[in-house]
Amino acid sequence: MRIILLLFTVIISCNKLSTAEINDVKCDAQLEYFNEALSKRERWSIDLLDSWSKFQSGVSSGNFVDLGHFDQCTRFVHNSKDSNIDVIKGQHCMIYYRATANASTHENDGIFDWREIGSALRERNLRLGGAVCMPASCSTTKIRQFVNETVLASADLVITNDYDQSMFCSTNEPIPFETIDIVAIIIASIFVLLLISSTTYEIYMIHKNQTPCELYSAFSIYKNGKKLFDTKRGHSKSIIHCLPGLRTFSMFQIMLGHRYGWTRGFPNINTNDYTANGIWQKTIWSAIVNIHPIAVDTFFVLGGCLLARSIFNSIEKGKFNIPKMYLHRYMRVMPVLAFLILIVVSIYKMFGDGPFYEFTTRGAQIDHCKQYYWAALLHIQNYYNPLEGCIQPSWYLSADFHLVLISPLVMYPAYKYGWKFMWIFPCYIIGIVAWIFTASMIHEYKPARLLMPSDAGLQSAIDFYFPTHIRCGPWLMGVMLGYTFFKLNGRKIIVPKHLNILFWILTLTTLIGVLIGMWPLQNYENSPPQVVHALFFSLQRNSWGLAITWIIFACEMGYGGIVGKFLELPIWRPLGRMSLSFYLVHTLYITVHVGRGRVPHFFDDATLLHIYAGDIIVSTILASILYLTFEEPFLIVENYIYKRIEQRSVKTKSNKEEA
């Protein structure tokens, strides 16, 4: 049901719109001028009115929000000859409204009464949204007052107070540059110059048949690009060849869920299809999409395995340096994360516009980063206000860093005592499962958040999704796997054929069970008993981690079969290398893309998968740029510094011995 219906009755009846209650002088004058022009059917006033929302069809199917015509409104300019009126420029504003408490039921006497809109909304408890195009001189307060008193009141409707109006009003005025914007542009320009100069230097040195200085060529696109897109198979026994494939598919799985999630948050004409009782929620595919956060547990397994293998090898060689490990891990993620945070708090707001652009970018990204950037940089945001984290996916980096911090306490005893110590890991995992199960039974937490009250769903995420001590089960599995590889030292274990088949059957059954296990659990009409929800909720992540652990082990031992061959395809290696940048930047891109939308979408799998394919392409391009600008260059600089320090240390030691 749309606001402008009522305004169209003004055109028909030529009644003027009262602005007596609006105090802003210029806004009041322009609205009065608009009213007079509207009563005279002047073309410019009709054009302004035409950009307002209209009564839309399909409200019963969930078409709750109409966006009007954003560009027609924001580009609108009318030059008045009256100096008191000045230039009228369009301001597009979204308005959300409900029926008033006294909206009454009207008998159908054959004549439509606009108050029937309010009655219908009250009966169904609907909150609708529509767009108005007002003079840019009007404040959001005046706009709400005008729409409430002039447009909605006669239909027993009223604007709701559950949203920030400033996030839903847009003009065509350029966004003024702030100091932070200039700083961001300067820093970005410096890195561009570094890329150009370093690449030019290396190419020049190669042309002269001379060896480039490692430091000066650190930012060379030529050298780093060759490394990034190299698809040759490495032969070192420390390389786990299936890891790039697992990383890539985990990224794709996470991105799929984020694309669906952000699209659900944008107005759609079939909103009812994906509500708790909607037809989409009853499909198996919806369960696969909704379980997408499980892919993070693959990252935990990979991280634990690689870290354990590296630390055990360093301890074996007597070269384990804890401060160096901490610094390396921090610098591994900090350059790209810090740069993206800088972009978000500065020029990110300038990447687009639209009815929901301010809401999606400022509400979900910019404001969070301005307030909590420090929590992201200190890697504590999975505990400190996790629901409003800066660049939300980076919570995983915080959890991963915590695990790196405690790794010496885990790795030293594991190296010294082996399985005599690591039996603690399964016990801890069982304890976590029991804890989650008990809490789920007490608080009635469910894996499908749509079936829970909003507050309960958010609390379950705070309690069991973000905390490191809850999510470390798959990481511990990775540590045990890394220890196994370390002890084998490149040797292969002979697994009997019948056991190999059995383990693969169990693994695939587990993976499929987790992927589609949400399907019966998210059934609103025939939801199973709470104990079933609690079992799945408590077992899903560690079961997934255990299955991924077997896949890695089987592939490394030569029992991966077709799965191993697929995961070891050369195409996954470049994508695996840029996984950090891909993981961080894809959400920022999706946010911009969704925020730039001009019309409600049709929520449809085929359409979303088509868009999702584009997400992969664009995110890969952006991730490549970030990798070449930050990830690889800073790694080269770090290694160069360590080499210089070691060389000086050796030289100093040699001089002392000679003396």
C-alpha positions as CSV (number, residue, x, y, z in Angstrom):
1,M,0.0,0.0,0.0
2,R,1.6,3.2,-0.9
3,I,1.8,6.6,0.4
4,I,1.4,8.4,-2.9
5,L,-2.1,7.0,-3.6
6,L,-3.4,9.6,-1.3
7,L,-1.4,12.3,-3.0
8,F,-2.9,11.3,-6.4
9,T,-6.3,12.1,-4.9
10,V,-5.0,15.6,-4.5
11,I,-4.4,15.8,-8.2
12,I,-7.9,14.6,-8.9
13,S,-9.6,16.9,-6.4
14,C,-7.2,19.8,-6.8
15,N,-7.1,20.2,-3.0
16,K,-4.0,22.1,-1.7
17,L,-1.7,20.5,0.7
18,S,-1.4,22.2,4.1
19,T,2.1,23.0,5.3
20,A,1.1,25.2,8.2
21,E,2.7,23.0,10.8
22,I,6.1,23.0,9.1
23,N,8.4,25.5,10.7
24,D,11.3,25.6,8.2
25,V,10.8,28.8,6.3
26,K,12.4,27.8,2.9
27,C,11.0,24.3,3.0
28,D,7.5,25.6,3.9
29,A,7.7,28.1,1.0
30,Q,8.7,25.5,-1.5
31,L,6.1,23.1,-0.4
32,E,3.4,25.8,-0.7
33,Y,4.8,26.7,-4.2
34,F,4.7,23.0,-5.1
35,N,1.1,22.7,-4.0
36,E,0.0,25.7,-6.0
37,A,1.8,24.4,-9.1
38,L,0.2,21.0,-8.6
39,S,-3.3,22.4,-8.4
40,K,-2.6,24.1,-11.7
41,R,-1.2,20.9,-13.3
42,E,2.1,22.5,-14.0
43,R,4.5,20.0,-15.7
44,W,7.4,20.3,-13.3
45,S,5.1,19.6,-10.3
46,I,3.7,16.5,-12.0
47,D,7.2,15.3,-12.7
48,L,8.2,15.7,-9.1
49,L,5.1,13.9,-7.9
50,D,5.6,11.2,-10.5
51,S,8.8,10.1,-8.8
52,W,6.8,9.2,-5.6
53,S,5.8,5.7,-4.8
54,K,2.5,4.3,-6.1
55,F,0.2,1.7,-4.8
56,Q,1.9,-1.6,-5.7
57,S,0.4,-5.0,-6.4
58,G,1.3,-8.1,-4.6
59,V,1.3,-6.9,-1.0
60,S,-0.1,-10.3,0.0
61,S,3.0,-11.9,-1.5
62,G,5.4,-9.7,0.4
63,N,5.8,-6.7,-1.9
64,F,6.0,-4.4,1.1
65,V,8.3,-1.7,-0.1
66,D,8.2,0.5,-3.2
67,L,11.3,2.6,-3.9
68,G,9.7,5.2,-6.2
69,H,12.0,6.6,-8.9
70,F,15.3,7.5,-7.2
71,D,17.1,9.0,-10.1
72,Q,14.1,11.0,-11.4
73,C,13.7,12.5,-7.9
74,T,17.4,13.2,-7.1
75,R,18.0,14.7,-10.5
76,F,15.0,16.9,-10.3
77,V,15.7,20.7,-10.5
78,H,13.2,23.5,-11.0
79,N,14.3,27.1,-11.2
80,S,11.6,29.4,-9.8
81,K,11.3,33.0,-10.9
82,D,10.3,33.8,-7.3
83,S,13.5,34.8,-5.4
84,N,11.9,33.6,-2.1
85,I,11.5,30.1,-3.6
86,D,14.9,29.8,-5.2
87,V,15.9,26.5,-6.9
88,I,13.9,23.4,-5.9
89,K,16.0,20.3,-5.9
90,G,14.6,16.8,-5.3
91,Q,15.3,14.8,-2.2
92,H,14.4,11.1,-2.2
93,C,13.2,9.7,1.1
94,M,12.0,6.3,2.1
95,I,9.1,6.3,4.6
96,Y,7.9,3.3,6.6
97,Y,4.5,3.3,8.1
98,R,1.8,1.3,9.9
99,A,-1.8,1.6,10.7
100,T,-2.7,3.9,13.7
101,A,-4.0,2.3,16.8
102,N,-7.5,3.7,16.1
103,A,-7.7,2.4,12.5
104,S,-11.2,1.2,12.3
105,T,-13.0,-1.3,10.1
106,H,-15.1,0.2,7.4
107,E,-18.1,-1.3,5.8
108,N,-18.0,-1.8,2.1
109,D,-20.6,0.5,0.7
110,G,-19.4,0.3,-2.8
111,I,-17.3,3.5,-2.5
112,F,-13.6,3.1,-1.7
113,D,-12.5,4.9,1.4
114,W,-8.7,5.5,1.9
115,R,-9.1,4.7,5.6
116,E,-9.6,1.1,4.5
117,I,-5.9,1.0,3.9
118,G,-5.2,1.6,7.5
119,S,-7.8,-1.0,8.5
120,A,-6.2,-3.6,6.3
121,L,-2.7,-2.9,7.6
122,R,-3.9,-3.1,11.2
123,E,-5.6,-6.4,10.7
124,R,-2.5,-8.0,9.2
125,N,0.0,-6.0,11.3
126,L,2.0,-4.9,8.3
127,R,4.8,-2.4,8.1
128,L,5.0,-0.9,4.6
129,G,7.5,1.4,3.0
130,G,7.3,3.9,0.2
131,A,9.3,6.8,-1.3
132,V,8.5,10.5,-1.4
133,C,10.3,13.2,-3.3
134,M,10.5,16.4,-1.3
135,P,12.5,19.6,-1.7
136,A,16.1,19.2,-0.7
137,S,15.7,22.2,1.6
138,C,13.4,20.2,3.9
139,S,15.0,18.4,7.0
140,T,14.1,14.8,7.7
141,T,12.1,16.0,10.7
142,K,10.0,18.3,8.5
143,I,9.5,15.6,5.9
144,R,8.2,13.1,8.5
145,Q,5.9,15.7,9.9
146,F,4.6,16.7,6.4
147,V,4.0,13.1,5.3
148,N,2.4,12.1,8.6
149,E,0.0,15.0,8.8
150,T,-0.8,15.7,5.1
151,V,-0.5,12.3,3.4
152,L,-1.0,9.5,5.9
153,A,-3.3,10.8,8.6
154,S,-6.5,10.7,6.4
155,A,-5.9,7.0,5.9
156,D,-5.3,6.1,9.5
157,L,-1.6,5.6,8.9
158,V,1.4,6.8,10.7
159,I,5.2,6.8,10.2
160,T,7.0,4.3,12.4
161,N,9.8,5.3,14.8
162,D,11.9,2.1,14.3
163,Y,14.4,3.5,11.8
164,D,16.8,6.4,11.4
165,Q,15.3,8.7,8.8
166,S,18.7,10.3,7.9
167,M,19.8,6.9,6.5
168,F,16.9,6.9,4.0
169,C,17.1,10.4,2.5
170,S,19.3,11.2,-0.5
171,T,19.9,14.2,-2.7
172,N,22.1,14.7,-5.8
173,E,24.5,17.0,-4.0
174,P,28.1,15.9,-4.1
175,I,29.5,14.5,-0.9
176,P,31.9,16.9,0.6
177,F,35.5,15.7,1.2
178,E,36.6,15.2,4.7
179,T,40.2,15.0,6.0
180,I,40.0,11.2,6.3
181,D,38.9,11.0,2.6
182,I,42.0,13.0,1.5
183,V,44.3,10.9,3.7
184,A,42.8,7.7,2.2
185,I,43.3,9.0,-1.4
186,I,46.9,10.1,-0.6
187,I,47.8,6.7,0.9
188,A,46.2,4.8,-2.0
189,S,48.1,7.1,-4.4
190,I,51.4,6.3,-2.6
191,F,50.8,2.6,-3.0
192,V,49.9,3.1,-6.7
193,L,53.2,4.9,-7.1
194,L,55.0,2.1,-5.3
195,L,53.5,-0.4,-7.7
196,I,54.5,1.6,-10.8
197,S,58.0,2.5,-9.6
198,S,58.8,-1.0,-8.3
199,T,57.5,-2.7,-11.4
200,T,59.4,-0.3,-13.7
201,Y,62.6,-0.8,-11.7
202,E,62.4,-4.6,-11.9
203,I,61.7,-4.6,-15.6
204,Y,64.6,-2.2,-16.2
205,M,67.0,-4.4,-14.2
206,I,65.9,-7.5,-16.0
207,H,66.4,-5.7,-19.3
208,K,69.9,-4.9,-18.2
209,N,70.5,-8.5,-17.2
210,Q,71.0,-7.5,-13.6
211,T,69.5,-8.9,-10.4
212,P,66.9,-6.5,-8.9
213,C,67.2,-5.6,-5.2
214,E,64.7,-7.7,-3.3
215,L,63.5,-4.6,-1.3
216,Y,63.2,-2.3,-4.3
217,S,61.2,-4.8,-6.3
218,A,58.9,-5.8,-3.4
219,F,55.9,-4.1,-5.0
220,S,56.6,-5.3,-8.5
221,I,53.4,-6.4,-10.2
222,Y,55.5,-8.3,-12.7
223,K,57.2,-10.5,-10.1
224,N,54.3,-10.8,-7.7
225,G,51.8,-11.4,-10.5
226,K,53.9,-14.3,-11.8
227,K,53.8,-15.8,-8.3
228,L,50.1,-15.2,-7.8
229,F,49.0,-16.8,-11.1
230,D,51.6,-19.6,-11.1
231,T,49.7,-22.9,-11.3
232,K,52.7,-25.2,-11.2
233,R,52.5,-28.0,-8.7
234,G,55.1,-27.6,-5.9
235,H,57.2,-30.6,-4.9
236,S,58.1,-29.7,-1.3
237,K,56.9,-32.3,1.1
238,S,55.6,-29.5,3.3
239,I,53.0,-28.5,0.7
240,I,49.4,-29.8,1.2
241,H,48.1,-29.8,-2.3
242,C,44.4,-30.0,-1.7
243,L,44.4,-26.8,0.5
244,P,43.9,-24.3,-2.3
245,G,40.9,-26.1,-3.5
246,L,39.4,-26.3,0.0
247,R,40.1,-22.6,0.6
248,T,38.5,-21.6,-2.6
249,F,35.3,-23.6,-2.1
250,S,35.0,-22.3,1.4
251,M,35.3,-18.8,0.2
252,F,32.7,-19.5,-2.5
253,Q,30.3,-21.1,0.0
254,I,30.6,-18.1,2.4
255,M,30.1,-15.6,-0.5
256,L,27.0,-17.5,-1.6
257,G,25.4,-17.1,1.8
258,H,26.3,-13.4,2.0
259,R,24.8,-12.8,-1.4
260,Y,21.6,-14.5,-0.4
261,G,21.6,-12.8,3.0
262,W,22.1,-9.3,1.7
263,T,19.5,-9.8,-1.0
264,R,17.0,-10.9,1.6
265,G,17.7,-7.7,3.4
266,F,16.8,-5.6,0.4
267,P,13.2,-5.0,-0.7
268,N,11.8,-7.9,-2.7
269,I,8.4,-8.3,-4.3
270,N,8.1,-11.8,-3.0
271,T,9.3,-11.4,0.6
272,N,6.9,-14.0,1.9
273,D,8.7,-16.7,-0.1
274,Y,11.7,-16.7,2.2
275,T,10.1,-16.0,5.6
276,A,10.0,-18.8,8.2
277,N,7.0,-20.3,6.5
278,G,7.9,-19.4,2.9
279,I,8.1,-21.8,0.0
280,W,11.8,-21.1,-0.5
281,Q,12.5,-22.0,3.1
282,K,11.0,-25.4,2.4
283,T,13.5,-26.3,-0.3
284,I,16.7,-28.3,0.2
285,W,18.7,-25.6,-1.5
286,S,17.7,-23.1,1.1
287,A,19.2,-25.4,3.8
288,I,22.5,-25.5,1.8
289,V,22.5,-21.7,1.6
290,N,21.6,-21.1,5.2
291,I,24.3,-23.4,6.5
292,H,27.1,-21.4,4.7
293,P,28.8,-20.2,7.9
294,I,30.0,-23.8,8.3
295,A,32.7,-23.1,5.8
296,V,34.5,-21.0,8.4
297,D,35.2,-24.3,10.2
298,T,37.1,-25.5,7.1
299,F,39.4,-22.5,7.6
300,F,39.9,-23.4,11.3
301,V,41.0,-26.9,10.3
302,L,43.4,-25.6,7.7
303,G,44.8,-23.0,10.0
304,G,45.4,-25.5,12.8
305,C,47.0,-28.0,10.5
306,L,49.4,-25.5,8.8
307,L,50.3,-23.8,12.1
308,A,51.0,-27.0,13.9
309,R,53.1,-28.4,11.1
310,S,55.1,-25.2,10.9
311,I,55.7,-24.9,14.6
312,F,56.6,-28.6,15.1
313,N,59.2,-28.3,12.3
314,S,60.6,-25.1,13.8
315,I,60.9,-26.7,17.3
316,E,62.6,-29.7,15.7
317,K,65.2,-27.4,14.1
318,G,65.5,-25.3,17.2
319,K,64.4,-22.2,15.4
320,F,61.0,-21.6,17.0
321,N,60.8,-17.9,17.7
322,I,57.5,-16.9,19.5
323,P,57.7,-13.1,19.1
324,K,58.6,-13.5,15.4
325,M,55.6,-15.8,14.9
326,Y,53.3,-13.4,16.6
327,L,54.6,-10.5,14.5
328,H,54.4,-12.4,11.3
329,R,50.8,-13.5,11.8
330,Y,49.8,-9.9,12.8
331,M,51.5,-8.4,9.7
332,R,50.1,-11.2,7.5
333,V,46.6,-9.8,7.8
334,M,47.1,-6.2,9.0
335,P,48.1,-4.3,5.9
336,V,45.1,-5.4,3.8
337,L,42.7,-5.2,6.8
338,A,43.9,-1.8,7.8
339,F,43.6,-0.4,4.3
340,L,40.1,-1.7,3.8
341,I,39.1,-0.2,7.1
342,L,40.5,3.1,6.0
343,I,38.6,2.9,2.7
344,V,35.3,2.0,4.6
345,V,35.6,5.0,7.0
346,S,36.5,7.4,4.2
347,I,35.6,7.2,0.5
348,Y,33.4,4.1,0.7
349,K,30.4,6.3,0.9
350,M,31.2,7.7,-2.5
351,F,31.1,4.4,-4.4
352,G,27.4,4.7,-5.3
353,D,24.0,5.9,-4.3
354,G,20.5,4.6,-4.1
355,P,17.4,4.4,-1.9
356,F,19.2,2.0,0.4
357,Y,22.8,2.9,-0.2
358,E,23.2,5.0,2.9
359,F,21.5,2.3,5.0
360,T,23.6,-0.6,3.7
361,T,27.0,1.2,3.7
362,R,26.7,3.5,6.6
363,G,24.4,1.3,8.7
364,A,26.2,-2.0,8.1
365,Q,29.8,-0.9,7.5
366,I,30.8,2.7,7.9
367,D,29.4,3.5,11.3
368,H,30.6,0.1,12.7
369,C,34.2,0.8,11.5
370,K,34.2,4.3,12.8
371,Q,33.2,3.1,16.2
372,Y,35.0,-0.2,16.4
373,Y,37.9,-0.1,14.0
374,W,40.3,-0.5,17.0
375,A,38.6,-3.8,18.0
376,A,39.3,-5.2,14.5
377,L,42.9,-4.0,14.5
378,L,43.4,-5.4,18.0
379,H,41.7,-8.7,17.0
380,I,39.2,-8.6,19.8
381,Q,36.0,-7.9,18.0
382,N,34.7,-11.5,18.2
383,Y,34.3,-10.8,21.9
384,Y,33.8,-7.0,22.0
385,N,30.5,-6.1,20.4
386,P,30.7,-8.8,17.8
387,L,27.3,-8.0,16.2
388,E,28.6,-4.6,15.1
389,G,32.0,-5.7,14.0
390,C,34.0,-3.6,11.5
391,I,34.1,-5.6,8.2
392,Q,32.0,-8.3,9.7
393,P,33.8,-11.4,8.3
394,S,37.0,-10.2,9.9
395,W,35.8,-11.7,13.2
396,Y,37.4,-14.9,12.0
397,L,40.8,-13.2,11.9
398,S,40.4,-12.2,15.5
399,A,39.6,-15.8,16.5
400,D,42.4,-17.1,14.4
401,F,44.9,-14.7,16.0
402,H,43.7,-15.8,19.5
403,L,44.6,-19.4,18.5
404,V,48.0,-18.3,17.3
405,L,48.6,-16.5,20.7
406,I,47.8,-19.7,22.7
407,S,49.5,-22.0,20.2
408,P,52.8,-22.2,22.2
409,L,50.9,-23.5,25.2
410,V,49.4,-26.2,22.9
411,M,52.3,-27.0,20.6
412,Y,55.2,-27.4,23.1
413,P,53.4,-30.1,25.2
414,A,52.1,-31.7,22.0
415,Y,55.6,-31.8,20.6
416,K,57.1,-33.2,23.8
417,Y,54.4,-35.7,24.8
418,G,52.6,-36.4,21.6
419,W,49.3,-38.2,21.9
420,K,49.8,-38.6,25.6
421,F,49.0,-34.9,25.8
422,M,46.7,-34.5,22.8
423,W,44.0,-36.8,24.2
424,I,42.9,-33.6,26.0
425,F,41.8,-32.2,22.7
426,P,38.9,-34.6,22.0
427,C,37.8,-34.3,25.7
428,Y,37.7,-30.5,25.2
429,I,35.7,-30.8,22.0
430,I,33.2,-33.2,23.7
431,G,32.9,-30.6,26.5
432,I,32.1,-27.9,24.0
433,V,29.5,-30.1,22.3
434,A,27.9,-30.8,25.7
435,W,27.9,-27.2,26.7
436,I,26.2,-26.1,23.4
437,F,23.7,-28.9,23.7
438,T,22.8,-28.0,27.3
439,A,22.4,-24.3,26.6
440,S,20.3,-25.1,23.5
441,M,17.9,-27.1,25.5
442,I,17.7,-24.5,28.3
443,H,17.3,-21.4,26.0
444,E,15.7,-23.3,23.1
445,Y,18.4,-22.2,20.6
446,K,17.9,-23.5,17.1
447,P,20.3,-23.7,14.2
448,A,17.7,-22.0,12.0
449,R,17.5,-18.5,13.4
450,L,14.3,-17.7,11.6
451,L,12.5,-20.0,14.0
452,M,13.7,-18.1,17.0
453,P,12.7,-14.6,18.3
454,S,15.2,-12.0,17.0
455,D,16.8,-11.4,20.4
456,A,17.3,-15.2,21.0
457,G,18.9,-15.6,17.5
458,L,21.4,-12.7,18.2
459,Q,22.2,-14.0,21.6
460,S,22.9,-17.5,20.3
461,A,25.4,-16.0,17.8
462,I,27.1,-14.0,20.6
463,D,27.3,-17.1,22.8
464,F,28.2,-19.8,20.3
465,Y,29.1,-18.4,16.9
466,F,31.9,-15.8,17.6
467,P,33.8,-16.9,20.7
468,T,37.2,-18.4,20.0
469,H,36.9,-20.9,22.9
470,I,33.7,-22.3,21.3
471,R,34.9,-22.4,17.7
472,C,38.3,-23.9,18.4
473,G,37.2,-27.6,18.0
474,P,38.0,-27.8,14.3
475,W,41.2,-26.0,14.9
476,L,42.3,-28.6,17.4
477,M,41.5,-31.3,14.9
478,G,43.8,-29.4,12.5
479,V,46.5,-29.4,15.1
480,M,46.2,-33.2,15.5
481,L,46.3,-33.6,11.7
482,G,49.4,-31.3,11.5
483,Y,51.1,-33.4,14.2
484,T,50.4,-36.5,12.2
485,F,51.9,-35.1,9.1
486,F,54.9,-33.9,11.1
487,K,55.6,-37.4,12.5
488,L,55.1,-39.0,9.1
489,N,57.6,-36.6,7.6
490,G,56.5,-37.3,4.1
491,R,55.9,-41.0,4.5
492,K,52.6,-42.5,3.4
493,I,50.3,-44.6,5.5
494,I,48.8,-47.7,3.9
495,V,45.0,-47.6,4.5
496,P,43.2,-50.9,3.7
497,K,40.8,-50.5,0.9
498,H,37.7,-51.4,3.0
499,L,38.7,-48.9,5.6
500,N,39.3,-46.2,3.0
501,I,35.8,-46.8,1.5
502,L,34.2,-46.8,5.0
503,F,35.9,-43.5,6.0
504,W,34.9,-41.9,2.7
505,I,31.3,-43.1,3.1
506,L,31.2,-41.7,6.7
507,T,32.8,-38.4,5.5
508,L,30.5,-37.8,2.6
509,T,27.5,-38.8,4.7
510,T,28.6,-36.3,7.4
511,L,29.1,-33.5,4.9
512,I,25.8,-34.1,3.2
513,G,24.1,-34.5,6.5
514,V,25.4,-31.1,7.7
515,L,24.6,-29.4,4.4
516,I,21.0,-30.5,4.2
517,G,20.4,-31.3,7.9
518,M,18.9,-27.8,8.3
519,W,16.1,-28.7,5.8
520,P,13.8,-30.5,8.2
521,L,14.9,-28.3,11.1
522,Q,13.8,-25.0,9.4
523,N,10.3,-26.4,8.8
524,Y,8.1,-23.9,10.6
525,E,5.0,-25.9,10.4
526,N,6.4,-29.3,11.5
527,S,9.4,-28.4,13.5
528,P,11.0,-31.5,15.2
529,P,11.4,-31.6,19.0
530,Q,13.9,-29.2,20.6
531,V,16.3,-32.1,21.4
532,V,16.8,-32.6,17.7
533,H,17.6,-28.9,17.2
534,A,20.0,-29.0,20.1
535,L,21.8,-32.1,18.8
536,F,22.3,-30.6,15.3
537,F,23.3,-27.2,16.7
538,S,25.9,-28.7,19.0
539,L,27.4,-31.3,16.6
540,Q,27.3,-29.5,13.2
541,R,30.6,-27.6,13.3
542,N,32.8,-30.3,14.9
543,S,31.3,-33.0,12.6
544,W,32.1,-30.8,9.6
545,G,35.6,-30.2,10.9
546,L,36.2,-33.9,11.4
547,A,35.1,-34.7,7.8
548,I,37.4,-32.0,6.4
549,T,40.2,-33.4,8.4
550,W,39.8,-36.8,6.8
551,I,39.6,-35.3,3.3
552,I,42.9,-33.6,3.9
553,F,44.5,-36.7,5.3
554,A,43.2,-38.9,2.5
555,C,44.3,-36.6,-0.2
556,E,47.8,-36.3,1.3
557,M,48.1,-40.1,1.7
558,G,47.0,-40.7,-1.9
559,Y,43.5,-41.9,-1.2
560,G,41.6,-38.8,-2.3
561,G,40.4,-40.3,-5.5
562,I,38.3,-38.0,-7.7
563,V,37.8,-35.6,-4.8
564,G,41.5,-35.2,-4.3
565,K,42.1,-34.7,-8.1
566,F,39.4,-32.1,-8.2
567,L,40.7,-30.2,-5.1
568,E,44.3,-30.3,-6.5
569,L,43.4,-28.7,-9.9
570,P,45.9,-26.0,-10.8
571,I,43.1,-23.4,-11.2
572,W,42.5,-23.3,-7.4
573,R,46.1,-22.2,-6.6
574,P,45.9,-18.5,-7.5
575,L,42.5,-18.3,-5.8
576,G,43.8,-20.0,-2.7
577,R,46.7,-17.5,-2.5
578,M,44.4,-14.5,-2.5
579,S,41.9,-16.1,-0.1
580,L,42.5,-13.5,2.6
581,S,41.8,-10.5,0.4
582,F,38.9,-12.3,-1.2
583,Y,37.4,-13.1,2.2
584,L,37.6,-9.5,3.3
585,V,36.7,-7.6,0.2
586,H,33.7,-9.6,-1.1
587,T,31.3,-8.4,1.6
588,L,32.2,-4.8,0.9
589,Y,31.5,-5.3,-2.8
590,I,28.2,-7.1,-2.2
591,T,27.1,-4.3,0.2
592,V,27.8,-1.6,-2.5
593,H,26.1,-3.7,-5.2
594,V,22.9,-4.2,-3.1
595,G,22.8,-0.6,-1.9
596,R,22.9,0.7,-5.5
597,G,19.6,-1.1,-6.3
598,R,16.8,1.1,-7.6
599,V,13.9,-1.3,-7.7
600,P,12.7,-4.2,-5.5
601,H,14.1,-7.5,-6.6
602,F,12.5,-10.8,-7.3
603,F,14.0,-13.3,-4.9
604,D,14.8,-16.3,-7.2
605,D,17.6,-18.9,-7.2
606,A,18.4,-18.6,-10.9
607,T,18.7,-14.8,-10.7
608,L,20.7,-14.9,-7.6
609,L,23.1,-17.5,-8.9
610,H,23.6,-15.4,-12.0
611,I,24.5,-12.4,-9.8
612,Y,26.6,-14.6,-7.6
613,A,28.7,-15.6,-10.7
614,G,29.4,-11.9,-11.2
615,D,30.3,-11.5,-7.5
616,I,33.0,-14.2,-7.9
617,I,34.5,-12.4,-10.9
618,V,34.5,-8.9,-9.4
619,S,35.7,-10.1,-6.0
620,T,38.6,-12.1,-7.7
621,I,39.7,-8.9,-9.5
622,L,39.5,-6.8,-6.3
623,A,41.3,-9.6,-4.3
624,S,44.1,-9.8,-7.0
625,I,44.7,-6.0,-6.7
626,L,44.8,-6.2,-2.9
627,Y,47.1,-9.2,-3.0
628,L,49.6,-7.5,-5.3
629,T,49.4,-4.3,-3.4
630,F,49.5,-5.4,0.2
631,E,49.8,-9.2,0.9
632,E,52.8,-10.2,-1.1
633,P,54.8,-7.0,-1.0
634,F,54.6,-6.7,2.8
635,L,55.6,-10.4,3.1
636,I,58.6,-9.7,1.0
637,V,59.5,-6.7,3.0
638,E,59.1,-8.6,6.2
639,N,61.4,-11.5,5.0
640,Y,63.9,-9.0,3.8
641,I,64.1,-7.3,7.2
642,Y,64.5,-10.7,8.9
643,K,67.3,-11.6,6.6
644,R,69.1,-8.4,7.2
645,I,68.8,-8.8,11.0
646,E,70.1,-12.4,10.7
647,Q,73.0,-11.3,8.5
648,R,74.0,-8.6,11.0
649,S,73.7,-11.0,13.9
650,V,76.0,-13.5,12.1
651,K,78.4,-10.7,11.2
652,T,78.5,-9.4,14.8
653,K,79.0,-12.9,16.2
654,S,81.8,-13.5,13.7
655,N,83.6,-10.2,14.6
656,K,83.4,-11.1,18.3
657,E,84.9,-14.5,17.6
658,E,87.8,-13.0,15.6
659,A,88.4,-10.5,18.4
